[in-house]
Amino acid sequence: MRAVLLERFGLDGLRETRDAPAAREPATGEVRVRMTAASLNYHDLATVLGMANPKMPLPQVPLSDGAGVVEAVGEGVTSLRPGQRVTTSFFPAWQAGAPGLAKLRQVTGETVPGAMQAQLVAPASAFVPAPEHLSDIEAATLPCAALTAWRAVVDEGQVRAGSRVLIQGTGGVSLFALQFAHMLGAETVVISSSDEKLALAESLGASHLINYKAQPRWGRAVREACGGEGVDMVVEVGGAGTLPESLNAVAIGAHISMIGVLTGVASMVPTAKIMAMNVTVRGITVGHREQFEAMNRAIALQGLRPVIGEVFGFAELGKALTTMQAATHTGKLCIDFDR
Ligand SMILES: NC(=O)c1ccc[n+]([C@@H]2O[C@H](COP(=O)([O-])OP(=O)(O)OC[C@H]3O[C@@H](n4cnc5c(N)ncnc54)[C@H](OP(=O)(O)O)[C@@H]3O)[C@@H](O)[C@H]2O)c1
């Protein structure tokens, strides 16, 4: 069958094949899914480059996020039926509750085979039904970026009508966070490197826009945009380089969801500000199946549609990853298996 294999780290270590062994019949508790679409996350780029997990088993089928149609179900499977449209999950073993080592050990496209294959056999619990109003390409954007944003904004950040939320950037996680915050009735500040991308954020409901290239010390500007009080919640995708500025933007008692490492993995942080402002900094690793299902219900009820940046063909994974590396995109980069 058709698949992409990561044979060694680096973009040139990806190989497309039509001769991967055919998918087997699903065993007890498993399903076989015909994959139709996938989407990219920064984590996939880091995985392919060997930065995310240098000890991961190779060869491996890359990409955590995909969508498809259930083709066959094994004995005892009652949660899914043939013909049902589903998505993969980032942490297939994390069904509910607090995170733990065993729940986070399996990562789709890293420690277990990923979405870039024509058929995928896995436990039924590794798949989540897709919202009906979404295309397969749209549904494929949900497992990592959307769920991370949902957990940050809804579960950890406790955003509600009238909350003030700072969203860094206009990538996959950030635009979902903006859409969810807007859905909940929050006031939002989006910072971006580009005025064009800020215009897109405005069209999605962003209340205040700041170009962080033109205004590198944006923390105070964010606070002023929010009536001088600062924001109640931060969607922190920059990490090391942006956290000090986020601490200039927050209100007393704010929550910072520590999601990304785009500006590095360690830095000098003004810890006195965390103390004085009574701030909570919470690390986030995607989310679990129950949160995924709750998010899908909200997405379906609100008719929310993911923002798709660009769609590539199955043979164009390398090109898609290069586009992600260039960071010129907004929203999600996707793969259409029919192209
Ligand atoms: N912890 C988790 O569970 C989890 C889950 C998903 C993603 N992540 C992490 O979150 C980060 C974003 O992932 P993604 O998939 O959304 O990536 P993405 O689609 O590539 O988006 C990245 C965006 O971040 C913005 N950015 C870069 N540097 C910035 C800075 N200095 N200040 C503010 N914004 C900045 C850029 O926005 P502009 O172009 O508008 O400037 C860029 O478009 C990555 O580090 C990824 O590994 C973590």
Ligand as a Chemical Component Dictionary entry (heavy atoms), coordinates in Angstrom:
data_LIG
# 
_chem_comp.id                   LIG 
_chem_comp.type                 NON-POLYMER 
_chem_comp.pdbx_formal_charge   0 
_chem_comp.three_letter_code    LIG 
# 
loop_
_chem_comp_atom.comp_id 
_chem_comp_atom.atom_id 
_chem_comp_atom.alt_atom_id 
_chem_comp_atom.type_symbol 
_chem_comp_atom.charge 
_chem_comp_atom.model_Cartn_x 
_chem_comp_atom.model_Cartn_y 
_chem_comp_atom.model_Cartn_z 
_chem_comp_atom.pdbx_ordinal 
LIG N1  N1  N 0  2.350 21.531 23.971 1  
LIG C1  C1  C 0  1.516 21.075 23.064 2  
LIG O1  O1  O 0  0.645 20.249 23.334 3  
LIG C2  C2  C 0  1.610 21.604 21.681 4  
LIG C3  C3  C 0  0.639 21.263 20.725 5  
LIG C4  C4  C 0  0.724 21.857 19.458 6  
LIG C5  C5  C 0  1.776 22.738 19.192 7  
LIG N2  N2  N 1  2.697 22.993 20.140 8  
LIG C6  C6  C 0  3.789 23.942 19.918 9  
LIG O2  O2  O 0  3.199 25.221 19.728 10 
LIG C7  C7  C 0  3.984 25.949 18.807 11 
LIG C8  C8  C 0  3.085 26.384 17.649 12 
LIG O3  O3  O 0  2.663 25.223 16.959 13 
LIG P1  P1  P 0  1.806 25.342 15.618 14 
LIG O4  O4  O 0  1.596 23.962 15.122 15 
LIG O5  O5  O -1 0.671 26.243 15.830 16 
LIG O6  O6  O 0  2.901 26.044 14.687 17 
LIG P2  P2  P 0  2.730 26.919 13.388 18 
LIG O7  O7  O 0  1.452 26.615 12.683 19 
LIG O8  O8  O 0  4.007 26.752 12.652 20 
LIG O9  O9  O 0  2.594 28.413 13.950 21 
LIG C9  C9  C 0  3.655 29.073 14.543 22 
LIG C10 C10 C 0  3.302 30.554 14.680 23 
LIG O10 O10 O 0  3.896 31.050 15.875 24 
LIG C11 C11 C 0  4.077 32.426 15.757 25 
LIG N3  N3  N 0  5.336 32.877 16.367 26 
LIG C12 C12 C 0  6.599 32.509 16.057 27 
LIG N4  N4  N 0  7.467 33.212 16.796 28 
LIG C13 C13 C 0  6.738 34.055 17.551 29 
LIG C14 C14 C 0  7.057 35.064 18.481 30 
LIG N5  N5  N 0  8.312 35.379 18.779 31 
LIG N6  N6  N 0  6.049 35.734 19.083 32 
LIG C15 C15 C 0  4.763 35.448 18.803 33 
LIG N7  N7  N 0  4.382 34.525 17.900 34 
LIG C16 C16 C 0  5.373 33.837 17.286 35 
LIG C17 C17 C 0  4.086 32.742 14.280 36 
LIG O11 O11 O 0  2.982 33.638 14.034 37 
LIG P3  P3  P 0  3.068 34.827 12.986 38 
LIG O12 O12 O 0  3.480 34.197 11.711 39 
LIG O13 O13 O 0  1.693 35.386 12.993 40 
LIG O14 O14 O 0  4.098 35.795 13.503 41 
LIG C18 C18 C 0  3.883 31.396 13.593 42 
LIG O15 O15 O 0  3.013 31.464 12.502 43 
LIG C19 C19 C 0  5.160 25.040 18.429 44 
LIG O16 O16 O 0  6.253 25.305 19.288 45 
LIG C20 C20 C 0  4.620 23.657 18.690 46 
LIG O17 O17 O 0  5.625 22.716 18.934 47 
LIG C21 C21 C 0  2.639 22.441 21.370 48 
# 
loop_
_chem_comp_bond.comp_id 
_chem_comp_bond.atom_id_1 
_chem_comp_bond.atom_id_2 
_chem_comp_bond.value_order 
_chem_comp_bond.pdbx_ordinal 
LIG N1  C1  SING 1  
LIG C1  O1  DOUB 2  
LIG C1  C2  SING 3  
LIG C2  C3  SING 4  
LIG C2  C21 DOUB 5  
LIG C3  C4  DOUB 6  
LIG C4  C5  SING 7  
LIG C5  N2  DOUB 8  
LIG N2  C6  SING 9  
LIG N2  C21 SING 10 
LIG C6  O2  SING 11 
LIG C6  C20 SING 12 
LIG O2  C7  SING 13 
LIG C7  C8  SING 14 
LIG C7  C19 SING 15 
LIG C8  O3  SING 16 
LIG O3  P1  SING 17 
LIG P1  O4  DOUB 18 
LIG P1  O5  SING 19 
LIG P1  O6  SING 20 
LIG O6  P2  SING 21 
LIG P2  O7  DOUB 22 
LIG P2  O8  SING 23 
LIG P2  O9  SING 24 
LIG O9  C9  SING 25 
LIG C9  C10 SING 26 
LIG C10 O10 SING 27 
LIG C10 C18 SING 28 
LIG O10 C11 SING 29 
LIG C11 N3  SING 30 
LIG C11 C17 SING 31 
LIG N3  C12 SING 32 
LIG N3  C16 SING 33 
LIG C12 N4  DOUB 34 
LIG N4  C13 SING 35 
LIG C13 C14 SING 36 
LIG C13 C16 DOUB 37 
LIG C14 N5  SING 38 
LIG C14 N6  DOUB 39 
LIG N6  C15 SING 40 
LIG C15 N7  DOUB 41 
LIG N7  C16 SING 42 
LIG C17 O11 SING 43 
LIG C17 C18 SING 44 
LIG O11 P3  SING 45 
LIG P3  O12 DOUB 46 
LIG P3  O13 SING 47 
LIG P3  O14 SING 48 
LIG C18 O15 SING 49 
LIG C19 O16 SING 50 
LIG C19 C20 SING 51 
LIG C20 O17 SING 52 
# 
